[in-house]
Amino acid sequence: MYGLLLEGIYSYLRVVFGEETLTKVRQKANITHSGFDSFRVYSETVIPRLARAAQDVTGMPQEELMESFGVSFVSYMSRYNYDRLLKVLGRNLRDFLNNLDNLHEYLRFSYPKIKPPSFFVTDETEDGLTLHYRSKRKGFKSYLKGQIRQVGKEFYNTDIKCHELEVDDSHGIFYVKMRLSFDNSEGFANLHFVTQL
């Protein structure tokens, strides 16, 4: 897990709850780092420990915290100019979601030890689509929901509702299938135009 993700969480906790609360969360999670190097790899256990500790310290439910971490990370990435990269991934939300694997491949140049999740889209309609998410990491579905909702809002002026359809972690890979409901009329029209050619 690269420090960029961890710094994003520290930033959220600092802004929303204050430095004193962040310190309490760090202590409760038994994390000695007051900051993280964005390009260094840290233990996979750090984010789950931070989320559990933040729940204990703030009283906010862990899944709600993870979703908030995901929302705030989208804005946090602008510090590293990754917001520009996100904006060019697609002319609409559908295209963006279809290019998430390409984004992670591009990030390998800066983060060679990245262990990216995988995404693919099915069941597209004018009202949304179904997103399939696979990862070696458990516990990030709410984080993902927060990121997707914020990308929709920030880059595509689109509100997204996420509905879990299936969750499976029985084969060593964490799999989530979710229906994303949003105005997909532009993306759906483009899809039908291409298939008619």
Backbone as JSON, one array per atom type, in Angstrom:
{
  "sequence": "MYGLLLEGIYSYLRVVFGEETLTKVRQKANITHSGFDSFRVYSETVIPRLARAAQDVTGMPQEELMESFGVSFVSYMSRYNYDRLLKVLGRNLRDFLNNLDNLHEYLRFSYPKIKPPSFFVTDETEDGLTLHYRSKRKGFKSYLKGQIRQVGKEFYNTDIKCHELEVDDSHGIFYVKMRLSFDNSEGFANLHFVTQL",
  "N": [[0.85, -1.16, 0.0], [0.73, 2.08, -1.01], [2.11, 5.13, 0.31], [0.75, 7.42, -0.51], [-2.04, 6.93, -0.43], [-2.37, 6.63, 2.31], [-1.53, 9.1, 3.31], [-3.59, 10.62, 2.28], [-5.72, 9.78, 3.91], [-4.81, 10.62, 6.43], [-4.87, 13.37, 5.92], [-7.64, 13.79, 5.6], [-8.6, 13.09, 8.21], [-7.27, 15.01, 9.73], [-8.29, 17.45, 8.71], [-11.1, 17.19, 9.08], [-11.46, 16.33, 11.77], [-9.37, 17.34, 13.29], [-5.98, 17.93, 14.49], [-5.38, 16.88, 17.02], [-7.22, 14.78, 17.33], [-6.41, 13.17, 15.19], [-3.9, 12.4, 16.16], [-4.69, 10.86, 18.38], [-6.03, 8.81, 17.04], [-3.9, 7.69, 15.57], [-2.33, 6.76, 17.73], [-4.08, 4.9, 18.91], [-4.29, 3.09, 16.81], [-1.79, 2.13, 16.84], [0.28, 3.28, 15.28], [3.21, 4.73, 14.39], [4.08, 6.61, 12.6], [4.08, 10.0, 11.76], [3.6, 11.04, 9.38], [3.53, 10.06, 5.9], [5.56, 8.75, 3.26], [4.78, 9.39, 0.02], [5.56, 7.77, -2.11], [6.47, 5.44, -1.09], [6.14, 2.02, -0.05], [3.87, 0.69, 2.28], [2.65, -1.33, 5.03], [-0.13, -3.49, 4.37], [-1.97, -3.51, 6.34], [-2.36, -1.04, 7.48], [-4.4, 0.88, 6.66], [-6.9, -0.48, 7.34], [-6.44, -0.63, 10.14], [-6.28, 2.08, 10.81], [-8.91, 2.86, 10.15], [-10.49, 1.33, 11.95], [-9.52, 2.33, 14.4], [-10.16, 5.05, 14.11], [-12.91, 4.88, 14.12], [-13.34, 4.06, 16.78], [-12.31, 6.29, 18.16], [-13.68, 8.55, 17.13], [-16.35, 7.8, 17.0], [-17.74, 7.54, 14.7], [-19.18, 5.35, 12.3], [-17.27, 2.61, 10.93], [-17.57, 1.87, 8.17], [-18.74, 4.15, 7.14], [-16.7, 5.97, 7.62], [-14.71, 4.88, 5.91], [-15.94, 5.32, 3.43], [-15.98, 8.1, 3.46], [-13.22, 8.57, 3.51], [-12.62, 7.75, 0.92], [-14.1, 9.62, -0.61], [-12.8, 12.03, 0.1], [-10.26, 11.51, -0.84], [-10.28, 11.84, -3.6], [-10.3, 14.63, -3.98], [-7.95, 15.17, -2.6], [-6.02, 14.1, -4.28], [-5.59, 16.05, -6.17], [-3.54, 17.61, -5.25], [-1.3, 16.41, -6.19], [-1.53, 16.72, -8.82], [-3.0, 14.74, -10.06], [-5.64, 15.02, -10.54], [-5.96, 16.14, -13.03], [-5.27, 14.02, -14.68], [-7.36, 12.25, -14.05], [-9.51, 13.65, -15.1], [-9.2, 13.38, -17.85], [-9.76, 10.78, -18.42], [-12.17, 10.06, -19.48], [-14.91, 11.2, -21.49], [-17.34, 11.1, -20.39], [-19.01, 9.7, -17.5], [-19.35, 6.94, -17.82], [-17.33, 6.25, -19.69], [-15.11, 6.94, -18.15], [-15.27, 5.02, -16.03], [-14.9, 2.7, -17.5], [-12.25, 2.97, -18.12], [-10.72, 2.64, -15.85], [-8.93, 0.51, -15.26], [-6.91, 1.08, -17.1], [-6.0, 3.5, -16.05], [-4.79, 2.62, -13.66], [-2.74, 1.06, -14.73], [-1.21, 3.04, -15.97], [-0.36, 4.39, -13.69], [1.57, 2.69, -12.75], [4.03, 3.52, -13.67], [4.89, 5.51, -11.92], [4.42, 4.26, -9.51], [5.68, 1.49, -9.11], [5.29, -0.88, -7.63], [2.63, -1.2, -7.31], [-0.47, -2.73, -6.48], [-2.97, -3.11, -8.15], [-6.59, -2.86, -8.14], [-9.11, -4.49, -10.17], [-11.41, -3.61, -12.72], [-14.54, -3.94, -14.38], [-17.23, -3.27, -16.66], [-20.69, -3.94, -17.04], [-24.02, -4.56, -18.32], [-25.14, -2.05, -19.24], [-27.29, 0.74, -19.26], [-29.56, 3.46, -19.97], [-29.97, 4.43, -17.48], [-27.81, 3.83, -15.9], [-25.21, 1.52, -14.89], [-23.6, -1.68, -14.37], [-21.01, -2.29, -12.18], [-18.12, -4.19, -11.82], [-15.86, -5.2, -9.42], [-12.67, -6.21, -8.5], [-10.28, -7.26, -6.15], [-7.24, -7.82, -4.32], [-7.33, -6.96, -1.83], [-9.31, -6.76, 1.1], [-12.19, -5.03, 2.39], [-12.44, -2.52, 1.19], [-14.65, -1.67, -0.22], [-16.47, 0.35, 0.54], [-14.79, 2.55, 0.53], [-14.21, 2.63, -2.2], [-16.81, 3.18, -3.17], [-17.15, 5.78, -2.17], [-15.13, 7.14, -3.59], [-16.03, 6.81, -6.27], [-18.55, 8.08, -6.2], [-17.7, 10.7, -5.63], [-16.02, 11.32, -7.82], [-17.94, 11.28, -9.85], [-19.51, 13.46, -9.05], [-17.63, 15.62, -8.88], [-16.21, 15.7, -11.36], [-18.0, 15.11, -13.4], [-20.4, 16.24, -12.84], [-22.49, 14.7, -11.8], [-24.77, 12.84, -9.92], [-24.48, 9.83, -8.15], [-25.89, 6.75, -7.31], [-25.12, 3.97, -5.38], [-25.59, 0.54, -5.36], [-25.15, -2.43, -3.76], [-24.86, -5.56, -5.25], [-23.7, -8.04, -5.14], [-21.32, -9.7, -3.12], [-18.28, -11.3, -2.68], [-15.79, -13.21, -1.2], [-14.54, -15.62, -1.32], [-12.54, -16.88, -2.79], [-9.95, -15.99, -2.41], [-9.77, -13.62, -3.68], [-11.23, -10.5, -3.47], [-14.42, -9.71, -4.38], [-16.76, -7.49, -5.72], [-19.92, -6.68, -6.85], [-21.7, -4.1, -8.15], [-24.51, -2.01, -8.67], [-24.58, 0.97, -10.35], [-26.41, 3.77, -10.28], [-27.29, 6.36, -12.35], [-27.53, 9.23, -14.53], [-26.99, 8.02, -17.52], [-27.35, 8.52, -20.14], [-25.9, 9.81, -22.21], [-23.48, 8.29, -22.4], [-24.59, 5.77, -22.92], [-25.89, 6.24, -25.35], [-23.66, 6.76, -26.96], [-22.44, 4.25, -26.83], [-24.32, 2.66, -28.21], [-24.19, 3.88, -30.69], [-21.6, 3.26, -31.55], [-21.76, 0.44, -31.65], [-23.48, 0.12, -33.75], [-22.02, 0.77, -35.95]],
  "CA": [[0.0, 0.0, 0.0], [1.58, 3.27, -1.11], [1.87, 6.2, 1.27], [-0.19, 8.41, -1.05], [-3.36, 6.62, 0.11], [-2.33, 6.85, 3.75], [-1.49, 10.55, 3.51], [-4.96, 11.09, 2.02], [-6.52, 9.51, 5.11], [-4.35, 11.57, 7.45], [-5.38, 14.68, 5.55], [-9.07, 13.82, 5.93], [-8.77, 13.11, 9.67], [-6.76, 16.3, 10.21], [-9.21, 18.53, 8.3], [-12.44, 17.0, 9.63], [-11.49, 16.13, 13.22], [-8.31, 18.08, 13.95], [-4.68, 17.28, 14.73], [-5.43, 16.12, 18.28], [-7.94, 13.53, 17.06], [-5.53, 12.35, 14.36], [-2.88, 11.83, 17.05], [-5.35, 9.79, 19.15], [-6.28, 7.7, 16.11], [-2.59, 7.06, 15.33], [-1.94, 6.03, 18.93], [-4.99, 3.76, 19.06], [-3.96, 2.15, 15.74], [-0.39, 1.75, 17.04], [1.03, 3.75, 14.11], [4.16, 5.74, 14.87], [4.34, 7.59, 11.54], [3.28, 11.24, 11.77], [3.34, 11.28, 7.96], [3.95, 8.95, 5.04], [6.18, 9.06, 1.97], [3.79, 9.01, -0.99], [6.09, 6.79, -3.06], [6.97, 4.28, -0.35], [5.14, 0.99, 0.23], [3.64, 0.4, 3.7], [1.88, -2.54, 5.31], [-1.54, -3.53, 3.95], [-2.83, -3.45, 7.53], [-2.43, 0.31, 8.03], [-5.71, 1.52, 6.46], [-7.9, -1.07, 8.23], [-6.17, -0.24, 11.53], [-6.7, 3.49, 10.95], [-10.37, 2.93, 10.11], [-11.02, 0.82, 13.23], [-9.15, 3.28, 15.46], [-10.94, 6.28, 13.9], [-14.27, 4.58, 14.59], [-13.31, 4.07, 18.24], [-12.02, 7.63, 18.67], [-14.68, 9.55, 16.7], [-17.72, 7.3, 17.1], [-18.3, 7.42, 13.35], [-19.06, 3.95, 11.86], [-16.11, 2.33, 10.09], [-17.92, 1.91, 6.74], [-18.95, 5.57, 6.82], [-15.35, 6.55, 7.56], [-14.05, 4.43, 4.68], [-16.54, 6.04, 2.31], [-15.49, 9.48, 3.55], [-11.82, 8.55, 3.08], [-12.65, 7.67, -0.54], [-14.56, 10.91, -1.13], [-11.77, 13.06, 0.29], [-9.05, 11.19, -1.6], [-10.4, 12.4, -4.95], [-9.82, 16.02, -3.89], [-6.56, 15.13, -2.15], [-5.15, 13.78, -5.42], [-5.28, 17.26, -6.94], [-2.24, 18.11, -4.77], [-0.27, 15.76, -7.0], [-1.98, 16.95, -10.2], [-3.68, 13.57, -10.62], [-7.0, 15.4, -10.96], [-5.9, 16.32, -14.49], [-5.3, 12.68, -15.26], [-8.71, 11.72, -13.89], [-10.42, 14.38, -15.99], [-9.06, 12.97, -19.25], [-10.04, 9.35, -18.56], [-13.39, 9.84, -20.24], [-15.77, 12.37, -21.7], [-18.5, 10.93, -19.51], [-18.73, 8.8, -16.39], [-19.25, 5.58, -18.37], [-15.98, 6.1, -20.25], [-14.19, 6.97, -17.01], [-15.3, 3.73, -15.35], [-14.32, 1.7, -18.41], [-10.81, 3.21, -18.23], [-10.05, 2.56, -14.55], [-7.76, -0.39, -15.34], [-5.86, 1.83, -17.81], [-5.45, 4.46, -15.08], [-3.87, 1.92, -12.76], [-1.54, 0.68, -15.5], [-0.42, 4.26, -16.12], [0.23, 4.71, -12.39], [2.72, 1.81, -12.52], [5.27, 4.24, -13.96], [5.28, 6.2, -10.69], [4.25, 3.36, -8.38], [5.93, 0.19, -9.75], [4.85, -2.02, -6.81], [1.19, -1.08, -7.12], [-1.29, -3.94, -6.62], [-4.24, -2.46, -8.45], [-7.81, -3.64, -8.33], [-9.54, -4.59, -11.56], [-12.79, -3.19, -12.9], [-15.17, -4.01, -15.69], [-18.59, -2.76, -16.71], [-21.68, -4.71, -17.79], [-25.43, -4.18, -18.15], [-25.32, -0.61, -19.38], [-28.59, 1.28, -19.68], [-29.6, 4.93, -19.83], [-30.08, 4.74, -16.04], [-26.62, 3.45, -15.16], [-24.46, 0.35, -15.32], [-23.14, -2.55, -13.3], [-19.56, -2.27, -12.06], [-17.52, -5.35, -11.17], [-14.61, -4.78, -8.78], [-11.9, -7.32, -7.93], [-9.08, -6.79, -5.49], [-6.64, -8.72, -3.33], [-7.57, -6.33, -0.53], [-10.68, -6.74, 1.62], [-12.56, -3.88, 3.21], [-12.33, -1.25, 0.48], [-15.81, -1.39, -1.06], [-17.02, 1.67, 0.9], [-13.8, 3.51, 0.03], [-14.47, 2.71, -3.63], [-18.08, 3.9, -3.36], [-16.89, 7.2, -1.94], [-14.36, 7.66, -4.73], [-16.88, 6.86, -7.46], [-19.54, 9.15, -6.02], [-17.04, 12.0, -5.7], [-15.6, 11.54, -9.21], [-19.15, 11.65, -10.57], [-19.92, 14.82, -8.66], [-16.6, 16.62, -9.13], [-15.75, 15.78, -12.75], [-19.06, 14.9, -14.39], [-21.61, 16.89, -12.34], [-23.45, 13.6, -11.79], [-24.99, 12.13, -8.66], [-24.48, 8.39, -8.36], [-26.34, 5.89, -6.22], [-24.45, 2.67, -5.45], [-26.34, -0.55, -4.74], [-24.41, -3.69, -3.8], [-25.61, -6.7, -5.76], [-23.03, -9.28, -4.76], [-20.0, -9.6, -2.49], [-17.72, -12.65, -2.54], [-14.36, -13.24, -0.9], [-14.27, -17.03, -1.05], [-11.48, -17.44, -3.62], [-8.72, -15.23, -2.23], [-9.95, -12.33, -4.35], [-12.44, -9.83, -3.0], [-15.23, -9.35, -5.55], [-17.99, -6.74, -5.46], [-20.72, -6.31, -8.02], [-22.62, -3.05, -7.7], [-25.26, -1.24, -9.67], [-24.42, 2.41, -10.22], [-27.55, 4.44, -10.9], [-27.02, 7.75, -12.69], [-27.94, 9.54, -15.9], [-25.99, 7.47, -18.43], [-27.92, 8.62, -21.49], [-24.85, 10.15, -23.17], [-22.62, 7.13, -22.57], [-25.38, 4.7, -23.54], [-26.09, 6.61, -26.76], [-22.37, 6.55, -27.63], [-22.25, 2.81, -26.93], [-25.17, 2.16, -29.3], [-23.68, 4.42, -31.95], [-20.41, 2.47, -31.91], [-22.14, -0.93, -32.0], [-24.19, 0.14, -35.02], [-21.05, 0.96, -37.03]],
  "C": [[0.91, 1.24, 0.0], [1.14, 4.36, -0.14], [0.91, 7.27, 0.79], [-1.59, 8.19, -0.49], [-3.43, 6.94, 1.6], [-2.29, 8.34, 4.08], [-2.87, 11.16, 3.26], [-5.86, 10.9, 3.22], [-6.11, 10.44, 6.24], [-4.9, 12.96, 7.17], [-6.86, 14.81, 5.92], [-9.27, 13.94, 7.44], [-8.35, 14.45, 10.26], [-7.77, 17.41, 9.93], [-10.56, 18.4, 9.01], [-12.45, 16.98, 11.16], [-10.41, 16.88, 13.99], [-7.08, 17.24, 14.26], [-4.71, 16.41, 15.99], [-6.13, 14.77, 18.08], [-7.09, 12.61, 16.19], [-4.47, 11.67, 15.22], [-3.47, 10.68, 17.87], [-5.61, 8.57, 18.27], [-4.98, 6.96, 15.84], [-2.18, 6.21, 16.52], [-2.78, 4.76, 19.11], [-4.68, 2.68, 18.03], [-2.53, 1.63, 15.85], [0.46, 2.06, 15.8], [1.92, 4.89, 14.56], [4.42, 6.84, 13.86], [3.45, 8.82, 11.71], [2.95, 11.67, 10.35], [3.88, 10.1, 7.17], [4.6, 9.5, 3.78], [5.25, 8.52, 0.89], [4.26, 7.9, -1.92], [6.69, 5.56, -2.38], [5.82, 3.31, -0.09], [5.1, 0.72, 1.74], [2.79, -0.85, 3.83], [0.42, -2.4, 4.86], [-2.49, -3.36, 5.13], [-3.08, -2.03, 8.01], [-3.81, 0.94, 7.86], [-6.79, 0.85, 7.32], [-7.7, -0.69, 9.69], [-6.59, 1.21, 11.77], [-8.22, 3.61, 11.0], [-10.99, 2.45, 11.43], [-10.74, 1.8, 14.37], [-9.96, 4.57, 15.34], [-12.38, 6.07, 14.35], [-14.32, 4.67, 16.11], [-13.16, 5.49, 18.8], [-13.14, 8.62, 18.35], [-16.12, 9.11, 16.91], [-18.42, 7.16, 15.76], [-18.13, 5.98, 12.88], [-17.94, 3.76, 10.84], [-16.44, 2.42, 8.6], [-18.15, 3.35, 6.28], [-17.61, 6.3, 6.72], [-14.64, 6.17, 6.27], [-14.62, 5.15, 3.47], [-16.06, 7.49, 2.29], [-14.02, 9.58, 3.15], [-11.76, 8.54, 1.55], [-13.07, 8.98, -1.18], [-13.43, 11.93, -1.05], [-10.52, 12.78, -0.54], [-9.1, 11.76, -3.01], [-9.9, 13.84, -4.96], [-8.35, 16.07, -3.5], [-5.6, 14.89, -3.32], [-4.8, 15.0, -6.25], [-3.96, 17.88, -6.48], [-1.09, 17.57, -5.62], [-0.59, 15.86, -8.49], [-2.6, 15.71, -10.85], [-5.11, 13.9, -11.03], [-7.04, 15.62, -12.47], [-5.97, 14.98, -15.22], [-6.7, 12.09, -15.18], [-9.68, 12.36, -14.87], [-10.34, 13.91, -17.44], [-9.35, 11.48, -19.46], [-11.31, 9.08, -19.36], [-14.21, 11.1, -20.37], [-17.03, 12.3, -20.86], [-18.13, 9.87, -18.47], [-18.55, 7.35, -16.86], [-17.85, 5.32, -18.9], [-14.93, 6.07, -19.14], [-14.11, 5.59, -16.35], [-14.69, 2.62, -16.21], [-12.81, 1.84, -18.53], [-10.06, 3.1, -16.9], [-8.83, 1.62, -14.56], [-6.6, 0.3, -16.06], [-5.21, 2.85, -16.89], [-4.43, 3.76, -14.19], [-2.61, 1.44, -13.48], [-0.63, 1.89, -15.7], [0.31, 4.59, -14.82], [1.43, 3.81, -12.06], [4.05, 2.51, -12.8], [5.79, 4.96, -12.71], [5.27, 5.29, -9.47], [4.44, 1.91, -8.87], [5.46, -1.02, -8.94], [3.35, -2.0, -6.54], [0.51, -2.44, -7.32], [-2.71, -3.47, -6.91], [-5.43, -3.41, -8.45], [-8.11, -3.71, -9.83], [-11.02, -4.26, -11.64], [-13.28, -3.59, -14.29], [-16.65, -3.71, -15.56], [-19.46, -3.7, -17.53], [-23.04, -4.04, -17.62], [-25.65, -2.67, -18.2], [-26.72, -0.27, -19.87], [-28.49, 2.8, -19.59], [-29.61, 5.36, -18.37], [-28.85, 4.35, -15.24], [-25.94, 2.24, -15.75], [-24.11, -0.49, -14.1], [-21.61, -2.57, -13.33], [-19.11, -3.5, -11.29], [-16.13, -4.94, -10.69], [-13.95, -6.02, -8.18], [-10.61, -6.76, -7.33], [-8.53, -7.88, -4.57], [-6.88, -8.2, -1.92], [-9.05, -6.41, -0.16], [-10.92, -5.39, 2.29], [-12.53, -2.54, 2.51], [-13.56, -0.9, -0.35], [-16.42, -0.03, -0.72], [-16.09, 2.79, 0.44], [-14.02, 3.74, -1.46], [-15.76, 3.48, -3.92], [-17.89, 5.4, -3.19], [-16.14, 7.84, -3.09], [-15.24, 7.82, -5.96], [-17.9, 7.98, -7.34], [-18.9, 10.53, -6.18], [-16.54, 12.31, -7.11], [-16.81, 11.96, -10.04], [-19.54, 13.09, -10.3], [-18.92, 15.87, -9.14], [-16.26, 16.79, -10.61], [-16.86, 15.69, -13.79], [-20.4, 15.51, -13.96], [-22.78, 15.89, -12.3], [-23.55, 12.99, -10.4], [-25.13, 10.65, -8.95], [-25.0, 7.7, -7.1], [-25.72, 4.52, -6.44], [-25.28, 1.63, -4.69], [-25.54, -1.84, -4.89], [-25.33, -4.8, -4.28], [-25.02, -8.02, -5.3], [-21.67, -8.96, -4.15], [-19.51, -11.03, -2.27], [-16.23, -12.53, -2.24], [-13.89, -14.68, -0.66], [-13.09, -17.61, -1.84], [-10.16, -16.67, -3.52], [-8.72, -13.89, -2.94], [-11.26, -11.75, -3.84], [-13.19, -9.29, -4.21], [-16.49, -8.62, -5.09], [-18.64, -6.42, -6.79], [-21.72, -5.28, -7.53], [-23.28, -2.36, -8.89], [-25.06, 0.23, -9.36], [-25.55, 3.06, -10.99], [-27.22, 5.91, -11.09], [-27.5, 7.98, -14.11], [-26.81, 9.14, -16.85], [-26.45, 7.6, -19.88], [-26.85, 8.93, -22.54], [-23.95, 8.94, -23.45], [-23.34, 5.98, -23.27], [-25.61, 4.98, -25.02], [-24.8, 6.39, -27.55], [-22.09, 5.06, -27.83], [-23.06, 2.24, -28.09], [-24.72, 2.67, -30.65], [-22.51, 3.58, -32.45], [-20.81, 1.06, -32.35], [-22.9, -0.99, -33.32], [-23.24, 0.3, -36.2], [-20.58, -0.32, -37.57]]
}
